[in-house]
Amino acid sequence: MPCGTTSLPDTKALPDTKAFLDIDELVAGISPGSLLALPPDYSGVAMAATRALIRRGIRDLHIVTCPTSGLQTDMLIGAGCVATIETAAITLGEFGAAPRFAQAVRDGTIKLKDSTCPAIHAGLQAAEKGIPFMPLRGIIGSDLVTHRPEWRIINNPLADGEDPILLLPAITPDVALFHAPLGDRYGNIWVGRRRELISIAHAARCTLVTVEEIYDGDLLGDEKMAAGALPALYVDAAAQAPRGAWPLALAGRYPLDLGHMEDYKRRAASDEGFADYLSDHVLSAQAA
């Protein structure tokens, strides 16, 4: 299945030894202007693929964070890859504000669509179910509704009297991109308890995944693994990327690299420092 306008190899038709793409092949499935769904920092962030996207020089991405993001989106914004972002929050967590995001908002170089966690989840759930909208109550009365004209308040048609309810349009990403601990040669991906990854894969037209390890067997055929597995039906292509979430953590595998995050926050506070960071950790032959 093509992602954007780029056709990916049919991995299920390839021999087992060629079932996984390399990262550059994987991110070639993301076209300029794509609506790209990204998970929160605590989930499974495809940082190795993000660095490959930046090296590729992609532009005009429309990002929806599911529901928040941090380092990944901040780097993409700083590298000039992003035109629009819909988000509940962009933050580096304990390290404070996301500097490139904050600068872009101040400078007006990106379009920001303010949202909330429940609103983004509701929009993705609508896309999962193949319906045009999802009703939600909690946002009514907030300023967000004023600034999001596509969000509609109607009267509950099943109520006997006045009962306003908010309708949120489905969010259907062109591409979902994330990192997971395991993938097998049948195309199944193990995400464990990270159900938001399953939601964005269901909602998206195309799902691209990097994995730590290749699982020797069938994830769906293993009683212990099947409950945490995303079936190959929802996965378009995968690449193996050991430590592919670094410097972010991957639960049960490795922790957040605190020193690297401190260094990023310090350097990304200025245009020059961020350019140096990209040179050292993204663009150079030894980038890591």
TATALIN-V212331 format. One record per residue. N is the residue number from 1. RES is the residue in one letter. PHI is phi as a letter, one per 30 degrees, with the letter a starting at -180 (999 if undefined). OMEGA is omega in radians with two decimals (none if undefined). D_CENTER is the distance of its C-alpha to the mean C-alpha in whole Angstrom. Layout:
# TATALIN-V212331
N_RES_PHI_OMEGA_D_CENTER + N_RES_PHI_OMEGA_D_CENTER
This chain:
# TATALIN-V212331
1_M_999_3.14_19 + 2_P_d_2.97_18 + 3_C_c_-3.06_15 + 4_G_i_3.14_16 + 5_T_c_-3.10_19 + 6_T_c_-3.14_19 + 7_S_d_3.08_20 + 8_L_c_3.04_19 + 9_P_d_3.05_22 + 10_D_d_-3.02_23 + 11_T_d_-3.10_22 + 12_K_d_3.14_24 + 13_A_c_-3.09_27 + 14_L_c_3.05_27 + 15_P_e_-3.10_29 + 16_D_e_-3.06_27 + 17_T_d_-3.12_28 + 18_K_c_-3.04_25 + 19_A_d_-3.12_23 + 20_F_c_3.09_20 + 21_L_d_2.90_19 + 22_D_d_-2.98_19 + 23_I_d_-3.14_16 + 24_D_d_3.06_17 + 25_E_d_-3.12_18 + 26_L_d_-3.06_15 + 27_V_d_3.02_13 + 28_A_d_3.09_16 + 29_G_d_3.12_14 + 30_I_c_-3.07_12 + 31_S_c_3.01_15 + 32_P_e_-3.14_16 + 33_G_i_-3.13_15 + 34_S_d_2.93_12 + 35_L_d_-2.98_10 + 36_L_c_3.12_6 + 37_A_c_-3.11_4 + 38_L_b_-3.11_1 + 39_P_d_3.10_4 + 40_P_d_-3.07_7 + 41_D_d_-3.10_9 + 42_Y_d_-2.97_12 + 43_S_c_3.12_10 + 44_G_a_-2.99_9 + 45_V_c_-3.09_7 + 46_A_d_-3.07_8 + 47_M_d_3.09_10 + 48_A_d_3.10_13 + 49_A_d_3.10_11 + 50_T_d_3.10_10 + 51_R_d_3.10_14 + 52_A_d_3.10_15 + 53_L_d_3.14_13 + 54_I_d_3.11_15 + 55_R_d_-3.14_18 + 56_R_d_3.12_18 + 57_G_i_-3.12_18 + 58_I_d_-3.11_16 + 59_R_b_2.97_16 + 60_D_i_3.07_16 + 61_L_d_2.96_12 + 62_H_c_-3.05_11 + 63_I_c_2.91_8 + 64_V_c_3.13_7 + 65_T_d_-2.93_6 + 66_C_b_0.03_7 + 67_P_c_-3.12_9 + 68_T_b_3.07_9 + 69_S_a_-3.12_8 + 70_G_b_-3.04_11 + 71_L_e_-3.07_12 + 72_Q_e_-3.11_9 + 73_T_d_3.11_9 + 74_D_d_3.11_12 + 75_M_d_-3.14_13 + 76_L_d_3.09_12 + 77_I_d_-3.12_14 + 78_G_d_-3.13_17 + 79_A_d_3.09_17 + 80_G_i_-3.07_17 + 81_C_d_-2.90_14 + 82_V_c_3.05_13 + 83_A_c_-3.05_15 + 84_T_b_3.07_14 + 85_I_b_3.01_12 + 86_E_c_-2.97_12 + 87_T_a_2.96_11 + 88_A_d_3.11_13 + 89_A_a_2.94_13 + 90_I_b_-3.06_12 + 91_T_a_3.02_15 + 92_L_c_3.05_16 + 93_G_i_-3.09_17 + 94_E_d_3.13_21 + 95_F_c_3.02_21 + 96_G_j_-3.09_21 + 97_A_d_3.08_19 + 98_A_d_-2.91_16 + 99_P_d_-3.10_19 + 100_R_d_3.06_18 + 101_F_d_-3.11_16 + 102_A_d_3.13_19 + 103_Q_d_-3.13_21 + 104_A_d_3.09_19 + 105_V_d_3.12_20 + 106_R_d_-3.09_24 + 107_D_d_-3.12_24 + 108_G_i_-3.09_23 + 109_T_d_3.01_21 + 110_I_b_3.02_18 + 111_K_c_-3.12_18 + 112_L_c_3.05_16 + 113_K_c_-3.12_16 + 114_D_d_3.12_17 + 115_S_b_3.07_16 + 116_T_b_3.11_16 + 117_C_e_-3.13_14 + 118_P_d_-3.12_16 + 119_A_d_3.14_16 + 120_I_d_3.10_12 + 121_H_d_-3.14_13 + 122_A_d_3.12_16 + 123_G_d_3.10_15 + 124_L_d_3.12_12 + 125_Q_d_3.08_15 + 126_A_d_3.12_18 + 127_A_d_3.08_16 + 128_E_e_-3.05_16 + 129_K_d_-3.14_19 + 130_G_i_3.12_20 + 131_I_c_-2.97_22 + 132_P_d_-3.10_21 + 133_F_a_3.07_21 + 134_M_b_3.11_21 + 135_P_d_3.13_23 + 136_L_a_-3.08_23 + 137_R_c_-2.84_26 + 138_G_d_-3.07_25 + 139_I_d_-3.11_24 + 140_I_e_-3.10_27 + 141_G_j_3.12_29 + 142_S_c_3.10_26 + 143_D_d_-3.13_26 + 144_L_e_-3.10_23 + 145_V_d_3.13_24 + 146_T_d_-3.05_27 + 147_H_c_3.10_24 + 148_R_b_-3.03_22 + 149_P_d_3.13_25 + 150_E_d_3.03_23 + 151_W_d_-3.02_23 + 152_R_c_3.01_26 + 153_I_c_3.07_28 + 154_I_b_3.00_31 + 155_N_d_3.13_34 + 156_N_e_-3.08_33 + 157_P_d_3.14_35 + 158_L_c_-3.13_36 + 159_A_d_3.10_37 + 160_D_d_-3.12_41 + 161_G_b_-3.12_41 + 162_E_d_-3.12_38 + 163_D_a_-3.08_35 + 164_P_d_3.08_32 + 165_I_b_-3.08_29 + 166_L_c_3.07_25 + 167_L_c_-3.13_24 + 168_L_c_-3.13_20 + 169_P_d_3.05_19 + 170_A_e_3.03_17 + 171_I_c_-3.11_13 + 172_T_c_-3.13_13 + 173_P_d_2.97_10 + 174_D_d_-3.09_11 + 175_V_b_2.89_8 + 176_A_c_-3.12_6 + 177_L_b_3.10_5 + 178_F_a_-3.13_6 + 179_H_c_-3.10_9 + 180_A_b_-3.12_12 + 181_P_d_-2.98_16 + 182_L_b_2.95_18 + 183_G_b_3.11_18 + 184_D_c_-3.05_21 + 185_R_d_3.02_23 + 186_Y_c_3.13_23 + 187_G_j_3.10_19 + 188_N_d_-3.09_18 + 189_I_b_3.11_16 + 190_W_c_3.14_16 + 191_V_c_3.13_14 + 192_G_i_-3.09_17 + 193_R_d_-3.10_17 + 194_R_d_-3.03_13 + 195_R_d_3.11_13 + 196_E_d_3.08_10 + 197_L_d_3.08_9 + 198_I_d_3.13_12 + 199_S_d_-3.10_11 + 200_I_d_3.08_8 + 201_A_d_3.09_10 + 202_H_d_-3.03_13 + 203_A_d_-2.99_12 + 204_A_d_3.05_11 + 205_R_d_-3.08_13 + 206_C_b_-3.14_12 + 207_T_b_3.12_10 + 208_L_c_-3.00_10 + 209_V_b_2.88_10 + 210_T_c_-3.10_12 + 211_V_b_3.08_14 + 212_E_d_-3.02_17 + 213_E_b_2.99_20 + 214_I_c_-3.11_21 + 215_Y_d_-3.12_23 + 216_D_d_-3.11_27 + 217_G_k_-3.12_27 + 218_D_c_-3.10_26 + 219_L_e_-3.14_23 + 220_L_d_3.13_24 + 221_G_d_-3.12_27 + 222_D_c_-3.08_27 + 223_E_e_-3.10_28 + 224_K_d_-3.03_27 + 225_M_c_-2.96_23 + 226_A_d_-3.08_23 + 227_A_d_3.13_22 + 228_G_c_-3.05_19 + 229_A_c_2.99_18 + 230_L_c_-3.09_16 + 231_P_d_-3.12_18 + 232_A_e_3.10_18 + 233_L_e_-3.07_19 + 234_Y_c_-3.07_15 + 235_V_b_-3.11_14 + 236_D_c_3.12_15 + 237_A_a_3.14_15 + 238_A_b_3.06_15 + 239_A_b_3.06_16 + 240_Q_d_-3.13_17 + 241_A_b_3.08_16 + 242_P_e_-3.05_18 + 243_R_h_-3.05_17 + 244_G_d_3.07_14 + 245_A_c_-3.09_12 + 246_W_e_0.20_15 + 247_P_d_3.04_16 + 248_L_d_-3.12_14 + 249_A_d_2.92_15 + 250_L_b_-3.00_15 + 251_A_e_3.12_17 + 252_G_i_-3.09_20 + 253_R_c_-3.12_20 + 254_Y_a_-3.08_20 + 255_P_d_3.00_20 + 256_L_d_3.10_18 + 257_D_d_-3.03_20 + 258_L_d_-3.14_22 + 259_G_d_3.14_24 + 260_H_d_3.13_21 + 261_M_d_3.07_19 + 262_E_d_3.14_23 + 263_D_d_3.12_23 + 264_Y_d_-3.10_20 + 265_K_e_-3.12_21 + 266_R_d_-3.05_24 + 267_R_d_-3.10_24 + 268_A_d_3.11_21 + 269_A_d_3.11_23 + 270_S_b_3.11_25 + 271_D_e_-3.09_25 + 272_E_d_3.13_27 + 273_G_d_3.11_25 + 274_F_d_3.10_22 + 275_A_d_3.09_23 + 276_D_d_3.11_25 + 277_Y_d_3.12_22 + 278_L_d_-3.14_20 + 279_S_d_-3.08_24 + 280_D_d_-2.93_24 + 281_H_c_-3.11_20 + 282_V_b_-2.94_19 + 283_L_c_-3.07_21 + 284_S_d_-3.13_24 + 285_A_d_-3.13_26 + 286_Q_c_-3.05_25 + 287_A_e_3.09_22 + 288_A_a_none_20
